[in-house]
Amino acid sequence: MCRAAELTERYFYESFTDRDTFVREVYDHVADRVRDALTEAVLSAPTLGRAEAAVRAFVELMVDDPAKGRVLLLAPLREPTISRRGIELAPACVALVRDQLPPGGDEGQRHMVAVGAVGALTSLFMRYLEGDLAVSRDTLVRHCVALVEDAGRAACLQGDQGGDPSGRG
């Protein structure tokens, strides 16, 4: 690890008490960059372009720099020291998606739509980073944008139907 980062072990241990501290710091750094990039993308885009802006910002960080993608999406599954951090980051991502859904409707439905969208996006990006999803970058972006936009439409439809699209309740 020190050799790959081109630092001496002495400097490493002056900066971090142990490997777990280093792993947590790296994860937090990447998570902060992602949060900032997504927030900036959403705030700077016109309302109808927010889904695409957010997806493109995420792709630029996670796919164009796969090391960051692996840290954010895959490392929490493999590194016990940050497994909780991955879980703790999810509500912020869900809130970001939920806040971009069209207003109105049942908040529980809006929340479920956002959770589902974040789960689907996370799974897609993980598979892409692992090489299990053999599509072009542009295809991935288009699919993810459509997924987010479809989630927005689903939230609207559920709100129009009183929160229960099956008509059962």
C-alpha distance (Angstrom), angle and dihedral (degrees) to the residues before:
residue distance angle dihedral
M1 . . .
C2 3.80 . .
R3 3.80 92.0 .
A4 3.82 91.6 51.6
A5 3.82 90.4 50.1
E6 3.80 90.3 44.6
L7 3.79 95.4 -125.9
T8 3.71 132.8 123.6
E9 3.76 119.0 -109.1
R10 3.77 88.6 -118.8
Y11 3.82 91.8 58.6
F12 3.80 90.7 45.5
Y13 3.81 92.6 54.0
E14 3.79 91.4 44.8
S15 3.80 87.9 56.1
F16 3.82 100.2 38.5
T17 3.78 130.4 28.1
D18 3.82 92.4 -142.4
R19 3.78 144.7 -20.4
D20 3.83 93.5 -82.6
T21 3.80 91.3 56.2
F22 3.79 89.4 50.4
V23 3.82 92.4 49.7
R24 3.82 91.7 49.3
E25 3.81 91.6 49.0
V26 3.79 92.5 50.0
Y27 3.81 91.8 47.8
D28 3.81 92.6 48.3
H29 3.80 91.0 48.1
V30 3.81 92.7 52.4
A31 3.82 92.6 43.3
D32 3.82 90.5 52.1
R33 3.80 91.5 50.2
V34 3.79 91.1 50.1
R35 3.80 93.3 47.4
D36 3.81 91.2 48.8
A37 3.82 93.6 46.5
L38 3.81 93.4 48.7
T39 3.78 93.3 46.1
E40 3.80 91.4 48.8
A41 3.80 92.1 46.9
V42 3.80 92.8 51.1
L43 3.80 95.0 44.0
S44 3.80 94.6 47.7
A45 3.82 97.5 45.2
P46 3.78 126.6 84.4
T47 3.80 112.9 -106.1
L48 3.80 94.4 -101.6
G49 3.80 92.2 47.6
R50 3.78 99.1 49.3
A51 3.79 97.1 98.2
E52 3.78 92.4 52.5
A53 3.81 93.1 43.3
A54 3.81 91.9 51.4
V55 3.81 94.0 45.8
R56 3.81 92.3 47.7
A57 3.81 91.6 48.4
F58 3.80 90.3 50.7
V59 3.80 92.3 47.4
E60 3.80 91.4 49.9
L61 3.79 90.1 55.6
M62 3.79 101.7 35.2
V63 3.80 105.7 31.1
D64 3.79 102.7 28.0
D65 3.81 87.6 49.2
P66 3.82 102.2 32.7
A67 3.80 92.5 -179.8
K68 3.82 88.4 67.6
G69 3.78 90.4 46.0
R70 3.77 91.6 52.5
V71 3.80 91.3 47.9
L72 3.79 93.8 50.6
L73 3.79 101.8 36.8
L74 3.79 108.7 22.2
A75 3.80 106.6 28.0
P76 3.83 94.9 66.7
L77 3.81 87.7 60.8
R78 3.80 92.4 51.2
E79 3.78 104.7 31.4
P80 3.81 114.4 65.7
T81 3.79 90.8 -163.3
I82 3.82 91.6 67.3
S83 3.80 102.7 29.0
R84 3.83 90.8 104.7
R85 3.80 91.4 48.3
G86 3.79 90.7 59.9
I87 3.79 89.5 52.6
E88 3.81 91.5 46.0
L89 3.81 92.1 52.8
A90 3.81 94.3 54.4
P91 3.83 97.7 76.8
A92 3.81 91.3 56.0
C93 3.81 90.3 52.3
V94 3.79 91.5 46.8
A95 3.81 90.7 49.4
L96 3.80 91.1 50.7
V97 3.81 91.2 53.4
R98 3.83 93.7 41.5
D99 3.79 91.3 51.4
Q100 3.81 89.7 55.7
L101 3.80 94.5 52.5
P102 3.80 116.2 103.0
P103 3.82 110.9 -85.0
G104 3.76 123.3 -103.3
G105 3.74 133.2 41.7
D106 3.75 130.9 85.2
E107 3.81 113.8 -31.9
G108 3.80 91.8 -143.1
Q109 3.79 90.7 56.2
R110 3.81 91.7 46.1
H111 3.79 89.5 50.9
M112 3.82 92.7 49.9
V113 3.80 91.2 49.1
A114 3.82 90.1 51.3
V115 3.83 93.1 46.8
G116 3.80 90.1 49.7
A117 3.80 93.0 48.4
V118 3.81 93.0 48.9
G119 3.81 90.9 47.1
A120 3.79 92.3 49.9
L121 3.80 93.1 46.1
T122 3.80 92.1 47.6
S123 3.78 91.4 51.0
L124 3.81 92.6 47.6
F125 3.80 93.5 49.8
M126 3.80 92.4 45.8
R127 3.81 91.7 52.1
Y128 3.80 90.6 46.0
L129 3.81 92.4 51.2
E130 3.81 91.0 47.5
G131 3.80 90.6 52.5
D132 3.81 92.6 -116.2
L133 3.80 92.9 117.0
A134 3.79 108.8 64.0
V135 3.80 102.2 -165.8
S136 3.77 132.1 116.6
R137 3.77 121.5 -93.6
D138 3.83 89.8 -111.7
T139 3.79 91.6 51.5
L140 3.80 89.9 50.9
V141 3.80 91.5 49.9
R142 3.82 93.7 47.6
H143 3.80 91.8 48.0
C144 3.80 93.6 48.4
V145 3.82 92.6 47.1
A146 3.81 89.8 50.4
L147 3.80 90.2 48.5
V148 3.82 91.9 53.5
E149 3.80 92.8 44.1
D150 3.82 91.1 48.0
A151 3.80 88.7 51.2
G152 3.80 88.7 54.5
R153 3.80 91.1 51.3
A154 3.81 90.5 47.1
A155 3.80 90.5 52.8
C156 3.81 89.4 52.1
L157 3.80 93.1 48.6
Q158 3.78 92.8 48.1
G159 3.79 90.2 49.6
D160 3.82 90.5 51.2
Q161 3.81 90.9 52.0
G162 3.76 95.9 51.7
G163 3.79 94.3 -98.0
D164 3.82 97.5 -63.2
P165 3.80 113.4 88.5
S166 3.81 91.6 -175.7
G167 3.79 92.1 62.5
R168 3.84 89.5 -129.6
G169 3.70 99.6 116.3
